[in-house]
Amino acid sequence: MGLISEPLDIDFFVDPRPLTAKEKKMISDFIKTDKEKRKCKKTSKKGTYTQQTV
């Protein structure tokens, strides 16, 4: 993987702004549903592997 060089004639400015209450709620809801999906995937995989004895 290589580095990307910035063009010399272009300056990038980022203006951080505080999140609105609506944006905070949207992010929070997304994280909550994503965690629930991951939790369901982890629990559904349990018990699928069996140990074989020789």
The first five atom37 places (N, CA, C, CB, O) and aatype in JSON, in Angstrom:
{
  "aatype": [12, 7, 10, 9, 15, 6, 14, 10, 3, 9, 3, 13, 13, 19, 3, 14, 1, 14, 10, 16, 0, 11, 6, 11, 11, 12, 9, 15, 3, 13, 9, 11, 16, 3, 11, 6, 11, 1, 11, 4, 11, 11, 16, 15, 11, 11, 7, 16, 18, 16, 5, 5, 16, 19],
  "atom_mask": [
    [1, 1, 1, 1, 1],
    [1, 1, 1, 0, 1],
    [1, 1, 1, 1, 1],
    [1, 1, 1, 1, 1],
    [1, 1, 1, 1, 1],
    [1, 1, 1, 1, 1],
    [1, 1, 1, 1, 1],
    [1, 1, 1, 1, 1],
    [1, 1, 1, 1, 1],
    [1, 1, 1, 1, 1],
    [1, 1, 1, 1, 1],
    [1, 1, 1, 1, 1],
    [1, 1, 1, 1, 1],
    [1, 1, 1, 1, 1],
    [1, 1, 1, 1, 1],
    [1, 1, 1, 1, 1],
    [1, 1, 1, 1, 1],
    [1, 1, 1, 1, 1],
    [1, 1, 1, 1, 1],
    [1, 1, 1, 1, 1],
    [1, 1, 1, 1, 1],
    [1, 1, 1, 1, 1],
    [1, 1, 1, 1, 1],
    [1, 1, 1, 1, 1],
    [1, 1, 1, 1, 1],
    [1, 1, 1, 1, 1],
    [1, 1, 1, 1, 1],
    [1, 1, 1, 1, 1],
    [1, 1, 1, 1, 1],
    [1, 1, 1, 1, 1],
    [1, 1, 1, 1, 1],
    [1, 1, 1, 1, 1],
    [1, 1, 1, 1, 1],
    [1, 1, 1, 1, 1],
    [1, 1, 1, 1, 1],
    [1, 1, 1, 1, 1],
    [1, 1, 1, 1, 1],
    [1, 1, 1, 1, 1],
    [1, 1, 1, 1, 1],
    [1, 1, 1, 1, 1],
    [1, 1, 1, 1, 1],
    [1, 1, 1, 1, 1],
    [1, 1, 1, 1, 1],
    [1, 1, 1, 1, 1],
    [1, 1, 1, 1, 1],
    [1, 1, 1, 1, 1],
    [1, 1, 1, 0, 1],
    [1, 1, 1, 1, 1],
    [1, 1, 1, 1, 1],
    [1, 1, 1, 1, 1],
    [1, 1, 1, 1, 1],
    [1, 1, 1, 1, 1],
    [1, 1, 1, 1, 1],
    [1, 1, 1, 1, 1]
  ],
  "atom_positions": [
    [[0.86, -1.17, 0.0], [0.0, 0.0, 0.0], [0.91, 1.24, 0.0], [-0.98, -0.01, 1.23], [1.83, 1.33, 0.8]],
    [[0.64, 2.16, -0.88], [1.47, 3.34, -0.99], [0.78, 4.57, -0.44], [0.0, 0.0, 0.0], [-0.42, 4.57, -0.19]],
    [[1.56, 5.59, -0.26], [1.02, 6.85, 0.21], [0.52, 7.68, -0.97], [2.07, 7.63, 1.01], [1.08, 7.62, -2.06]],
    [[-0.53, 8.44, -0.73], [-1.07, 9.32, -1.76], [-0.53, 10.72, -1.49], [-2.64, 9.31, -1.78], [-0.7, 11.24, -0.39]],
    [[0.11, 11.31, -2.46], [0.65, 12.65, -2.26], [-0.4, 13.69, -2.62], [1.94, 12.86, -3.09], [-1.13, 13.54, -3.6]],
    [[-0.45, 14.74, -1.83], [-1.4, 15.82, -2.09], [-0.85, 16.71, -3.21], [-1.66, 16.65, -0.81], [0.35, 16.92, -3.3]],
    [[-1.74, 17.21, -4.04], [-1.29, 18.18, -5.05], [-0.75, 19.44, -4.36], [-2.46, 18.55, -6.02], [-1.31, 19.87, -3.34]],
    [[0.29, 20.02, -4.87], [0.92, 21.17, -4.24], [0.09, 22.44, -4.33], [2.27, 21.42, -4.85], [0.21, 23.32, -3.48]],
    [[-0.75, 22.55, -5.34], [-1.54, 23.76, -5.54], [-2.86, 23.77, -4.79], [-1.79, 23.95, -6.99], [-3.61, 24.75, -4.88]],
    [[-3.18, 22.72, -4.07], [-4.48, 22.62, -3.41], [-4.28, 22.51, -1.91], [-5.27, 21.4, -3.93], [-3.46, 21.72, -1.43]],
    [[-5.05, 23.31, -1.16], [-5.06, 23.26, 0.3], [-6.42, 22.74, 0.75], [-4.76, 24.66, 0.93], [-7.45, 23.19, 0.26]],
    [[-6.4, 21.81, 1.66], [-7.64, 21.25, 2.18], [-7.94, 21.87, 3.54], [-7.55, 19.71, 2.28], [-7.1, 21.86, 4.44]],
    [[-9.15, 22.4, 3.68], [-9.6, 22.97, 4.94], [-10.82, 22.21, 5.41], [-9.9, 24.49, 4.8], [-11.74, 21.95, 4.63]],
    [[-10.83, 21.84, 6.68], [-11.97, 21.14, 7.27], [-12.52, 22.03, 8.36], [-11.56, 19.74, 7.83], [-11.8, 22.46, 9.26]],
    [[-13.8, 22.31, 8.26], [-14.46, 23.16, 9.24], [-15.34, 22.29, 10.13], [-15.31, 24.28, 8.55], [-16.49, 22.02, 9.79]],
    [[-14.81, 21.84, 11.29], [-15.62, 20.99, 12.15], [-16.77, 21.78, 12.77], [-14.74, 20.38, 13.25], [-16.6, 22.91, 13.23]],
    [[-17.92, 21.16, 12.78], [-19.09, 21.79, 13.39], [-19.71, 20.8, 14.37], [-20.12, 22.24, 12.3], [-19.58, 19.59, 14.19]],
    [[-20.36, 21.31, 15.38], [-20.99, 20.39, 16.33], [-22.18, 19.69, 15.7], [-21.43, 21.15, 17.59], [-22.86, 20.24, 14.83]],
    [[-22.43, 18.46, 16.15], [-23.55, 17.69, 15.62], [-24.86, 18.2, 16.21], [-23.37, 16.19, 15.92], [-24.91, 18.63, 17.36]],
    [[-25.9, 18.14, 15.41], [-27.23, 18.5, 15.91], [-27.78, 17.32, 16.7], [-28.19, 18.89, 14.74], [-27.25, 16.21, 16.63]],
    [[-28.84, 17.56, 17.44], [-29.45, 16.49, 18.23], [-29.96, 15.38, 17.32], [-30.6, 17.04, 19.1], [-29.88, 14.2, 17.68]],
    [[-30.47, 15.74, 16.16], [-30.99, 14.75, 15.21], [-29.85, 13.88, 14.68], [-31.72, 15.45, 14.04], [-30.01, 12.67, 14.57]],
    [[-28.72, 14.49, 14.36], [-27.57, 13.74, 13.86], [-27.01, 12.81, 14.94], [-26.48, 14.7, 13.37], [-26.63, 11.68, 14.65]],
    [[-26.95, 13.29, 16.18], [-26.47, 12.45, 17.28], [-27.36, 11.23, 17.46], [-26.42, 13.25, 18.59], [-26.87, 10.12, 17.66]],
    [[-28.69, 11.44, 17.38], [-29.62, 10.33, 17.54], [-29.48, 9.34, 16.4], [-31.06, 10.85, 17.62], [-29.53, 8.13, 16.63]],
    [[-29.31, 9.83, 15.18], [-29.14, 8.93, 14.03], [-27.9, 8.07, 14.19], [-29.06, 9.75, 12.72], [-27.94, 6.87, 13.93]],
    [[-26.8, 8.66, 14.62], [-25.56, 7.91, 14.82], [-25.72, 6.89, 15.94], [-24.39, 8.86, 15.13], [-25.29, 5.75, 15.82]],
    [[-26.34, 7.31, 17.02], [-26.55, 6.42, 18.16], [-27.43, 5.23, 17.78], [-27.18, 7.19, 19.32], [-27.13, 4.1, 18.16]],
    [[-28.5, 5.48, 17.04], [-29.38, 4.4, 16.61], [-28.66, 3.44, 15.68], [-30.61, 4.96, 15.92], [-28.85, 2.22, 15.77]],
    [[-27.84, 3.97, 14.79], [-27.08, 3.12, 13.87], [-26.14, 2.21, 14.63], [-26.29, 3.97, 12.86], [-26.07, 1.01, 14.35]],
    [[-25.41, 2.75, 15.59], [-24.47, 1.97, 16.38], [-25.21, 0.89, 17.16], [-23.67, 2.87, 17.34], [-24.75, -0.25, 17.25]],
    [[-26.35, 1.26, 17.73], [-27.13, 0.31, 18.53], [-27.61, -0.86, 17.67], [-28.34, 1.02, 19.17], [-27.48, -2.02, 18.09]],
    [[-28.15, -0.59, 16.49], [-28.62, -1.68, 15.63], [-27.46, -2.52, 15.1], [-29.42, -1.1, 14.45], [-27.6, -3.73, 14.94]],
    [[-26.33, -1.89, 14.84], [-25.16, -2.63, 14.36], [-24.66, -3.59, 15.44], [-24.03, -1.66, 13.94], [-24.3, -4.73, 15.14]],
    [[-24.64, -3.14, 16.69], [-24.21, -4.0, 17.79], [-25.15, -5.19, 17.94], [-24.14, -3.21, 19.11], [-24.71, -6.31, 18.2]],
    [[-26.47, -4.95, 17.78], [-27.43, -6.03, 17.9], [-27.24, -7.05, 16.78], [-28.86, -5.48, 17.88], [-27.35, -8.25, 17.01]],
    [[-26.96, -6.58, 15.56], [-26.72, -7.48, 14.45], [-25.48, -8.33, 14.7], [-26.57, -6.69, 13.14], [-25.49, -9.54, 14.45]],
    [[-24.42, -7.7, 15.19], [-23.19, -8.45, 15.47], [-23.4, -9.48, 16.56], [-22.07, -7.5, 15.88], [-22.87, -10.59, 16.49]],
    [[-24.18, -9.11, 17.58], [-24.44, -10.02, 18.68], [-25.21, -11.24, 18.19], [-25.23, -9.3, 19.8], [-24.93, -12.36, 18.6]],
    [[-26.17, -11.03, 17.31], [-26.94, -12.15, 16.76], [-26.05, -13.05, 15.91], [-28.12, -11.63, 15.92], [-26.19, -14.27, 15.96]],
    [[-25.15, -12.46, 15.14], [-24.26, -13.27, 14.32], [-23.33, -14.11, 15.18], [-23.45, -12.38, 13.38], [-23.07, -15.27, 14.86]],
    [[-22.82, -13.54, 16.27], [-21.9, -14.27, 17.15], [-22.62, -15.43, 17.82], [-21.29, -13.34, 18.21], [-22.06, -16.53, 17.9]],
    [[-23.83, -15.22, 18.3], [-24.54, -16.28, 19.01], [-25.0, -17.37, 18.06], [-25.72, -15.72, 19.76], [-25.11, -18.52, 18.47]],
    [[-25.27, -17.03, 16.8], [-25.73, -18.06, 15.87], [-24.6, -18.99, 15.44], [-26.36, -17.41, 14.65], [-24.87, -20.1, 15.0]],
    [[-23.36, -18.56, 15.57], [-22.23, -19.39, 15.18], [-21.83, -20.39, 16.27], [-21.05, -18.51, 14.83], [-21.12, -21.35, 15.99]],
    [[-22.27, -20.17, 17.48], [-21.89, -21.07, 18.56], [-22.48, -22.46, 18.34], [-22.36, -20.51, 19.91], [-23.63, -22.61, 17.95]],
    [[-21.67, -23.44, 18.58], [-22.13, -24.81, 18.49], [-22.09, -25.39, 17.09], [0.0, 0.0, 0.0], [-22.51, -26.53, 16.9]],
    [[-21.61, -24.68, 16.12], [-21.57, -25.22, 14.76], [-20.35, -26.1, 14.55], [-21.57, -24.09, 13.74], [-20.35, -26.93, 13.65]],
    [[-19.34, -25.94, 15.36], [-18.12, -26.74, 15.23], [-18.14, -27.87, 16.25], [-16.86, -25.87, 15.4], [-18.43, -27.65, 17.43]],
    [[-17.83, -29.06, 15.78], [-17.79, -30.2, 16.69], [-16.37, -30.73, 16.75], [-18.79, -31.32, 16.25], [-15.64, -30.71, 15.76]],
    [[-16.0, -31.19, 17.91], [-14.66, -31.73, 18.11], [-14.7, -33.22, 17.85], [-14.12, -31.42, 19.55], [-15.55, -33.93, 18.39]],
    [[-13.78, -33.7, 17.02], [-13.74, -35.11, 16.7], [-12.63, -35.78, 17.51], [-13.52, -35.33, 15.19], [-11.5, -35.28, 17.56]],
    [[-12.95, -36.88, 18.13], [-11.94, -37.64, 18.88], [-11.52, -38.83, 18.04], [-12.49, -38.11, 20.28], [-12.32, -39.42, 17.31]],
    [[-10.26, -39.17, 18.15], [-9.72, -40.27, 17.34], [-9.5, -41.47, 18.21], [-8.42, -39.88, 16.65], [-9.04, -42.51, 17.72]]
  ]
}
